[in-house]
């Protein structure tokens, strides 16, 4: 009788997943690089910073944090936040590099 319950409990623990949904950022595509001008880059940089703020706000402690911990000891939420943060940082870095390349020529 107890064996099926233990197996079910272990299956739930092992298959736990993130309960929070973090915003995802796509890498800058070659098409975006060609199309974006300086003002559009400023807007995209503002959006990228906004995504980073959203990730931080989503990552704050709340009831979903508790549920995530119960489901998989918080690993799913931690991995999801790390992945979203890395993607947002990568996009921000790409946009900043693109802006430096495209817009610094105007200042000279």
Chimera marker file (.cmm) of the C-alpha trace (Angstrom):
<marker_set name="trace">
<marker id="1" x="0.000" y="0.000" z="0.000" r="1" g="1" b="0" radius="0.5"/>
<marker id="2" x="2.725" y="2.488" z="0.870" r="1" g="1" b="0" radius="0.5"/>
<marker id="3" x="4.926" y="1.641" z="-2.113" r="1" g="1" b="0" radius="0.5"/>
<marker id="4" x="2.640" y="3.278" z="-4.745" r="1" g="1" b="0" radius="0.5"/>
<marker id="5" x="2.383" y="6.409" z="-2.597" r="1" g="1" b="0" radius="0.5"/>
<marker id="6" x="6.155" y="6.628" z="-2.214" r="1" g="1" b="0" radius="0.5"/>
<marker id="7" x="6.651" y="6.135" z="-5.954" r="1" g="1" b="0" radius="0.5"/>
<marker id="8" x="4.061" y="8.806" z="-6.720" r="1" g="1" b="0" radius="0.5"/>
<marker id="9" x="5.689" y="11.216" z="-4.278" r="1" g="1" b="0" radius="0.5"/>
<marker id="10" x="9.131" y="10.595" z="-5.756" r="1" g="1" b="0" radius="0.5"/>
<marker id="11" x="7.776" y="11.068" z="-9.287" r="1" g="1" b="0" radius="0.5"/>
<marker id="12" x="6.270" y="14.420" z="-8.298" r="1" g="1" b="0" radius="0.5"/>
<marker id="13" x="9.518" y="15.584" z="-6.707" r="1" g="1" b="0" radius="0.5"/>
<marker id="14" x="11.641" y="14.523" z="-9.678" r="1" g="1" b="0" radius="0.5"/>
<marker id="15" x="9.326" y="16.021" z="-12.307" r="1" g="1" b="0" radius="0.5"/>
<marker id="16" x="8.847" y="19.343" z="-10.549" r="1" g="1" b="0" radius="0.5"/>
<marker id="17" x="9.116" y="22.408" z="-12.751" r="1" g="1" b="0" radius="0.5"/>
<marker id="18" x="9.220" y="26.163" z="-12.445" r="1" g="1" b="0" radius="0.5"/>
<marker id="19" x="5.970" y="27.700" z="-11.266" r="1" g="1" b="0" radius="0.5"/>
<marker id="20" x="7.015" y="31.232" z="-12.185" r="1" g="1" b="0" radius="0.5"/>
<marker id="21" x="7.055" y="32.469" z="-15.753" r="1" g="1" b="0" radius="0.5"/>
<marker id="22" x="9.966" y="34.732" z="-16.539" r="1" g="1" b="0" radius="0.5"/>
<marker id="23" x="10.002" y="36.973" z="-19.612" r="1" g="1" b="0" radius="0.5"/>
<marker id="24" x="12.276" y="35.654" z="-22.344" r="1" g="1" b="0" radius="0.5"/>
<marker id="25" x="14.516" y="37.742" z="-24.584" r="1" g="1" b="0" radius="0.5"/>
<marker id="26" x="15.520" y="36.688" z="-28.064" r="1" g="1" b="0" radius="0.5"/>
<marker id="27" x="18.992" y="37.299" z="-29.410" r="1" g="1" b="0" radius="0.5"/>
<marker id="28" x="19.405" y="40.195" z="-31.819" r="1" g="1" b="0" radius="0.5"/>
<marker id="29" x="18.909" y="38.817" z="-35.310" r="1" g="1" b="0" radius="0.5"/>
<marker id="30" x="20.881" y="39.943" z="-38.359" r="1" g="1" b="0" radius="0.5"/>
<marker id="31" x="17.661" y="41.447" z="-39.738" r="1" g="1" b="0" radius="0.5"/>
<marker id="32" x="17.197" y="43.526" z="-36.582" r="1" g="1" b="0" radius="0.5"/>
<marker id="33" x="20.814" y="44.638" z="-36.740" r="1" g="1" b="0" radius="0.5"/>
<marker id="34" x="20.355" y="45.911" z="-40.275" r="1" g="1" b="0" radius="0.5"/>
<marker id="35" x="16.983" y="47.533" z="-39.616" r="1" g="1" b="0" radius="0.5"/>
<marker id="36" x="17.460" y="49.255" z="-36.250" r="1" g="1" b="0" radius="0.5"/>
<marker id="37" x="18.495" y="52.895" z="-36.302" r="1" g="1" b="0" radius="0.5"/>
<marker id="38" x="19.685" y="54.905" z="-33.298" r="1" g="1" b="0" radius="0.5"/>
<marker id="39" x="16.240" y="55.872" z="-32.001" r="1" g="1" b="0" radius="0.5"/>
<marker id="40" x="14.947" y="52.313" z="-32.450" r="1" g="1" b="0" radius="0.5"/>
<marker id="41" x="18.021" y="51.041" z="-30.606" r="1" g="1" b="0" radius="0.5"/>
<marker id="42" x="17.234" y="53.385" z="-27.708" r="1" g="1" b="0" radius="0.5"/>
<marker id="43" x="13.717" y="51.941" z="-27.570" r="1" g="1" b="0" radius="0.5"/>
<marker id="44" x="15.016" y="48.364" z="-27.679" r="1" g="1" b="0" radius="0.5"/>
<marker id="45" x="17.530" y="49.123" z="-24.932" r="1" g="1" b="0" radius="0.5"/>
<marker id="46" x="14.717" y="50.523" z="-22.788" r="1" g="1" b="0" radius="0.5"/>
<marker id="47" x="12.699" y="47.344" z="-23.422" r="1" g="1" b="0" radius="0.5"/>
<marker id="48" x="15.696" y="45.178" z="-22.525" r="1" g="1" b="0" radius="0.5"/>
<marker id="49" x="16.129" y="47.041" z="-19.228" r="1" g="1" b="0" radius="0.5"/>
<marker id="50" x="12.396" y="46.627" z="-18.595" r="1" g="1" b="0" radius="0.5"/>
<marker id="51" x="12.680" y="42.861" z="-19.141" r="1" g="1" b="0" radius="0.5"/>
<marker id="52" x="15.518" y="42.733" z="-16.618" r="1" g="1" b="0" radius="0.5"/>
<marker id="53" x="13.357" y="44.588" z="-14.067" r="1" g="1" b="0" radius="0.5"/>
<marker id="54" x="10.467" y="42.189" z="-14.768" r="1" g="1" b="0" radius="0.5"/>
<marker id="55" x="12.771" y="39.220" z="-14.158" r="1" g="1" b="0" radius="0.5"/>
<marker id="56" x="13.853" y="40.677" z="-10.821" r="1" g="1" b="0" radius="0.5"/>
<marker id="57" x="10.254" y="41.391" z="-9.799" r="1" g="1" b="0" radius="0.5"/>
<marker id="58" x="9.123" y="37.903" z="-10.817" r="1" g="1" b="0" radius="0.5"/>
<marker id="59" x="11.996" y="36.443" z="-8.818" r="1" g="1" b="0" radius="0.5"/>
<marker id="60" x="10.898" y="38.052" z="-5.573" r="1" g="1" b="0" radius="0.5"/>
<marker id="61" x="9.689" y="35.794" z="-2.770" r="1" g="1" b="0" radius="0.5"/>
<marker id="62" x="5.971" y="35.015" z="-2.916" r="1" g="1" b="0" radius="0.5"/>
<marker id="63" x="3.531" y="32.103" z="-2.776" r="1" g="1" b="0" radius="0.5"/>
<marker id="64" x="4.831" y="30.742" z="-6.093" r="1" g="1" b="0" radius="0.5"/>
<marker id="65" x="8.306" y="30.601" z="-4.581" r="1" g="1" b="0" radius="0.5"/>
<marker id="66" x="6.952" y="28.370" z="-1.827" r="1" g="1" b="0" radius="0.5"/>
<marker id="67" x="5.152" y="26.153" z="-4.348" r="1" g="1" b="0" radius="0.5"/>
<marker id="68" x="8.311" y="25.914" z="-6.435" r="1" g="1" b="0" radius="0.5"/>
<marker id="69" x="10.298" y="24.871" z="-3.390" r="1" g="1" b="0" radius="0.5"/>
<marker id="70" x="7.740" y="22.244" z="-2.445" r="1" g="1" b="0" radius="0.5"/>
<marker id="71" x="7.672" y="20.888" z="-6.028" r="1" g="1" b="0" radius="0.5"/>
<marker id="72" x="11.378" y="20.669" z="-6.745" r="1" g="1" b="0" radius="0.5"/>
<marker id="73" x="13.264" y="22.405" z="-3.940" r="1" g="1" b="0" radius="0.5"/>
<marker id="74" x="13.227" y="25.646" z="-5.941" r="1" g="1" b="0" radius="0.5"/>
<marker id="75" x="15.479" y="24.294" z="-8.690" r="1" g="1" b="0" radius="0.5"/>
<marker id="76" x="12.986" y="24.879" z="-11.512" r="1" g="1" b="0" radius="0.5"/>
<marker id="77" x="12.420" y="28.507" z="-10.574" r="1" g="1" b="0" radius="0.5"/>
<marker id="78" x="16.137" y="29.071" z="-10.088" r="1" g="1" b="0" radius="0.5"/>
<marker id="79" x="17.014" y="27.589" z="-13.456" r="1" g="1" b="0" radius="0.5"/>
<marker id="80" x="14.220" y="29.510" z="-15.201" r="1" g="1" b="0" radius="0.5"/>
<marker id="81" x="15.345" y="32.798" z="-13.640" r="1" g="1" b="0" radius="0.5"/>
<marker id="82" x="18.994" y="32.179" z="-14.492" r="1" g="1" b="0" radius="0.5"/>
<marker id="83" x="18.151" y="31.314" z="-18.088" r="1" g="1" b="0" radius="0.5"/>
<marker id="84" x="15.908" y="34.369" z="-18.521" r="1" g="1" b="0" radius="0.5"/>
<marker id="85" x="18.543" y="36.621" z="-16.941" r="1" g="1" b="0" radius="0.5"/>
<marker id="86" x="21.266" y="35.292" z="-19.234" r="1" g="1" b="0" radius="0.5"/>
<marker id="87" x="19.126" y="35.811" z="-22.342" r="1" g="1" b="0" radius="0.5"/>
<marker id="88" x="18.183" y="39.340" z="-21.271" r="1" g="1" b="0" radius="0.5"/>
<marker id="89" x="21.808" y="40.207" z="-20.529" r="1" g="1" b="0" radius="0.5"/>
<marker id="90" x="22.926" y="38.778" z="-23.884" r="1" g="1" b="0" radius="0.5"/>
<marker id="91" x="20.334" y="40.851" z="-25.777" r="1" g="1" b="0" radius="0.5"/>
<marker id="92" x="21.240" y="43.982" z="-23.841" r="1" g="1" b="0" radius="0.5"/>
<marker id="93" x="24.934" y="43.490" z="-24.599" r="1" g="1" b="0" radius="0.5"/>
<marker id="94" x="24.198" y="42.909" z="-28.286" r="1" g="1" b="0" radius="0.5"/>
<marker id="95" x="22.049" y="46.050" z="-28.478" r="1" g="1" b="0" radius="0.5"/>
<marker id="96" x="24.688" y="48.142" z="-26.701" r="1" g="1" b="0" radius="0.5"/>
<marker id="97" x="27.383" y="46.893" z="-29.087" r="1" g="1" b="0" radius="0.5"/>
<marker id="98" x="25.167" y="47.609" z="-32.060" r="1" g="1" b="0" radius="0.5"/>
<marker id="99" x="24.432" y="51.102" z="-30.776" r="1" g="1" b="0" radius="0.5"/>
<marker id="100" x="28.110" y="51.788" z="-30.221" r="1" g="1" b="0" radius="0.5"/>
<marker id="101" x="28.864" y="50.686" z="-33.777" r="1" g="1" b="0" radius="0.5"/>
<marker id="102" x="25.994" y="52.492" z="-35.491" r="1" g="1" b="0" radius="0.5"/>
<marker id="103" x="25.471" y="55.600" z="-33.416" r="1" g="1" b="0" radius="0.5"/>
<marker id="104" x="28.973" y="56.614" z="-32.343" r="1" g="1" b="0" radius="0.5"/>
<marker id="105" x="29.723" y="57.626" z="-35.949" r="1" g="1" b="0" radius="0.5"/>
<marker id="106" x="27.059" y="60.347" z="-35.715" r="1" g="1" b="0" radius="0.5"/>
<marker id="107" x="28.753" y="61.976" z="-32.731" r="1" g="1" b="0" radius="0.5"/>
<marker id="108" x="32.069" y="62.494" z="-34.541" r="1" g="1" b="0" radius="0.5"/>
<link id1="1" id2="2" r="1" g="1" b="0" radius="0.2"/>
<link id1="2" id2="3" r="1" g="1" b="0" radius="0.2"/>
<link id1="3" id2="4" r="1" g="1" b="0" radius="0.2"/>
<link id1="4" id2="5" r="1" g="1" b="0" radius="0.2"/>
<link id1="5" id2="6" r="1" g="1" b="0" radius="0.2"/>
<link id1="6" id2="7" r="1" g="1" b="0" radius="0.2"/>
<link id1="7" id2="8" r="1" g="1" b="0" radius="0.2"/>
<link id1="8" id2="9" r="1" g="1" b="0" radius="0.2"/>
<link id1="9" id2="10" r="1" g="1" b="0" radius="0.2"/>
<link id1="10" id2="11" r="1" g="1" b="0" radius="0.2"/>
<link id1="11" id2="12" r="1" g="1" b="0" radius="0.2"/>
<link id1="12" id2="13" r="1" g="1" b="0" radius="0.2"/>
<link id1="13" id2="14" r="1" g="1" b="0" radius="0.2"/>
<link id1="14" id2="15" r="1" g="1" b="0" radius="0.2"/>
<link id1="15" id2="16" r="1" g="1" b="0" radius="0.2"/>
<link id1="16" id2="17" r="1" g="1" b="0" radius="0.2"/>
<link id1="17" id2="18" r="1" g="1" b="0" radius="0.2"/>
<link id1="18" id2="19" r="1" g="1" b="0" radius="0.2"/>
<link id1="19" id2="20" r="1" g="1" b="0" radius="0.2"/>
<link id1="20" id2="21" r="1" g="1" b="0" radius="0.2"/>
<link id1="21" id2="22" r="1" g="1" b="0" radius="0.2"/>
<link id1="22" id2="23" r="1" g="1" b="0" radius="0.2"/>
<link id1="23" id2="24" r="1" g="1" b="0" radius="0.2"/>
<link id1="24" id2="25" r="1" g="1" b="0" radius="0.2"/>
<link id1="25" id2="26" r="1" g="1" b="0" radius="0.2"/>
<link id1="26" id2="27" r="1" g="1" b="0" radius="0.2"/>
<link id1="27" id2="28" r="1" g="1" b="0" radius="0.2"/>
<link id1="28" id2="29" r="1" g="1" b="0" radius="0.2"/>
<link id1="29" id2="30" r="1" g="1" b="0" radius="0.2"/>
<link id1="30" id2="31" r="1" g="1" b="0" radius="0.2"/>
<link id1="31" id2="32" r="1" g="1" b="0" radius="0.2"/>
<link id1="32" id2="33" r="1" g="1" b="0" radius="0.2"/>
<link id1="33" id2="34" r="1" g="1" b="0" radius="0.2"/>
<link id1="34" id2="35" r="1" g="1" b="0" radius="0.2"/>
<link id1="35" id2="36" r="1" g="1" b="0" radius="0.2"/>
<link id1="36" id2="37" r="1" g="1" b="0" radius="0.2"/>
<link id1="37" id2="38" r="1" g="1" b="0" radius="0.2"/>
<link id1="38" id2="39" r="1" g="1" b="0" radius="0.2"/>
<link id1="39" id2="40" r="1" g="1" b="0" radius="0.2"/>
<link id1="40" id2="41" r="1" g="1" b="0" radius="0.2"/>
<link id1="41" id2="42" r="1" g="1" b="0" radius="0.2"/>
<link id1="42" id2="43" r="1" g="1" b="0" radius="0.2"/>
<link id1="43" id2="44" r="1" g="1" b="0" radius="0.2"/>
<link id1="44" id2="45" r="1" g="1" b="0" radius="0.2"/>
<link id1="45" id2="46" r="1" g="1" b="0" radius="0.2"/>
<link id1="46" id2="47" r="1" g="1" b="0" radius="0.2"/>
<link id1="47" id2="48" r="1" g="1" b="0" radius="0.2"/>
<link id1="48" id2="49" r="1" g="1" b="0" radius="0.2"/>
<link id1="49" id2="50" r="1" g="1" b="0" radius="0.2"/>
<link id1="50" id2="51" r="1" g="1" b="0" radius="0.2"/>
<link id1="51" id2="52" r="1" g="1" b="0" radius="0.2"/>
<link id1="52" id2="53" r="1" g="1" b="0" radius="0.2"/>
<link id1="53" id2="54" r="1" g="1" b="0" radius="0.2"/>
<link id1="54" id2="55" r="1" g="1" b="0" radius="0.2"/>
<link id1="55" id2="56" r="1" g="1" b="0" radius="0.2"/>
<link id1="56" id2="57" r="1" g="1" b="0" radius="0.2"/>
<link id1="57" id2="58" r="1" g="1" b="0" radius="0.2"/>
<link id1="58" id2="59" r="1" g="1" b="0" radius="0.2"/>
<link id1="59" id2="60" r="1" g="1" b="0" radius="0.2"/>
<link id1="60" id2="61" r="1" g="1" b="0" radius="0.2"/>
<link id1="61" id2="62" r="1" g="1" b="0" radius="0.2"/>
<link id1="62" id2="63" r="1" g="1" b="0" radius="0.2"/>
<link id1="63" id2="64" r="1" g="1" b="0" radius="0.2"/>
<link id1="64" id2="65" r="1" g="1" b="0" radius="0.2"/>
<link id1="65" id2="66" r="1" g="1" b="0" radius="0.2"/>
<link id1="66" id2="67" r="1" g="1" b="0" radius="0.2"/>
<link id1="67" id2="68" r="1" g="1" b="0" radius="0.2"/>
<link id1="68" id2="69" r="1" g="1" b="0" radius="0.2"/>
<link id1="69" id2="70" r="1" g="1" b="0" radius="0.2"/>
<link id1="70" id2="71" r="1" g="1" b="0" radius="0.2"/>
<link id1="71" id2="72" r="1" g="1" b="0" radius="0.2"/>
<link id1="72" id2="73" r="1" g="1" b="0" radius="0.2"/>
<link id1="73" id2="74" r="1" g="1" b="0" radius="0.2"/>
<link id1="74" id2="75" r="1" g="1" b="0" radius="0.2"/>
<link id1="75" id2="76" r="1" g="1" b="0" radius="0.2"/>
<link id1="76" id2="77" r="1" g="1" b="0" radius="0.2"/>
<link id1="77" id2="78" r="1" g="1" b="0" radius="0.2"/>
<link id1="78" id2="79" r="1" g="1" b="0" radius="0.2"/>
<link id1="79" id2="80" r="1" g="1" b="0" radius="0.2"/>
<link id1="80" id2="81" r="1" g="1" b="0" radius="0.2"/>
<link id1="81" id2="82" r="1" g="1" b="0" radius="0.2"/>
<link id1="82" id2="83" r="1" g="1" b="0" radius="0.2"/>
<link id1="83" id2="84" r="1" g="1" b="0" radius="0.2"/>
<link id1="84" id2="85" r="1" g="1" b="0" radius="0.2"/>
<link id1="85" id2="86" r="1" g="1" b="0" radius="0.2"/>
<link id1="86" id2="87" r="1" g="1" b="0" radius="0.2"/>
<link id1="87" id2="88" r="1" g="1" b="0" radius="0.2"/>
<link id1="88" id2="89" r="1" g="1" b="0" radius="0.2"/>
<link id1="89" id2="90" r="1" g="1" b="0" radius="0.2"/>
<link id1="90" id2="91" r="1" g="1" b="0" radius="0.2"/>
<link id1="91" id2="92" r="1" g="1" b="0" radius="0.2"/>
<link id1="92" id2="93" r="1" g="1" b="0" radius="0.2"/>
<link id1="93" id2="94" r="1" g="1" b="0" radius="0.2"/>
<link id1="94" id2="95" r="1" g="1" b="0" radius="0.2"/>
<link id1="95" id2="96" r="1" g="1" b="0" radius="0.2"/>
<link id1="96" id2="97" r="1" g="1" b="0" radius="0.2"/>
<link id1="97" id2="98" r="1" g="1" b="0" radius="0.2"/>
<link id1="98" id2="99" r="1" g="1" b="0" radius="0.2"/>
<link id1="99" id2="100" r="1" g="1" b="0" radius="0.2"/>
<link id1="100" id2="101" r="1" g="1" b="0" radius="0.2"/>
<link id1="101" id2="102" r="1" g="1" b="0" radius="0.2"/>
<link id1="102" id2="103" r="1" g="1" b="0" radius="0.2"/>
<link id1="103" id2="104" r="1" g="1" b="0" radius="0.2"/>
<link id1="104" id2="105" r="1" g="1" b="0" radius="0.2"/>
<link id1="105" id2="106" r="1" g="1" b="0" radius="0.2"/>
<link id1="106" id2="107" r="1" g="1" b="0" radius="0.2"/>
<link id1="107" id2="108" r="1" g="1" b="0" radius="0.2"/>
</marker_set>
